[in-house]
């Protein structure tokens, strides 16, 4: 597994953790952070697939 693809999975996992924290802690600001981490992870995975 390439480094970019692994980091993509880790960013997406962090995004899921922020979604869970936002839901459990009722912190609305965490939803935006979670969406950003998931978008960055998807971007990293797509870039790794092109190489």
C-alpha positions, -999 to 999 in steps of 0.1 A, spaced: 0 0 0 14 34 -10 20 61 16 -6 84 0 -32 58 0 -25 49 36 -27 85 47 -60 88 28 -75 60 48 -61 76 80 -77 110 71 -110 93 65 -108 74 98 -101 107 116 -131 122 98 -153 94 111 -139 99 146 -148 136 144 -183 127 132 -187 104 162 -174 130 186 -197 156 171 -227 133 175 -219 121 210 -208 155 223 -233 176 204 -205 198 191 -218 212 158 -184 226 148 -169 191 146 -192 182 117 -173 207 94 -139 194 106 -151 158 99 -163 167 64 -129 184 57 -109 154 68 -130 130 48 -126 152 17 -88 154 22 -87 116 26 -107 110 -6 -85 134 -24 -53 116 -12 -68 82 -22 -77 95 -57 -43 110 -62 -27 77 -51 -48 58 -76 -36 79 -105 1 73 -98 
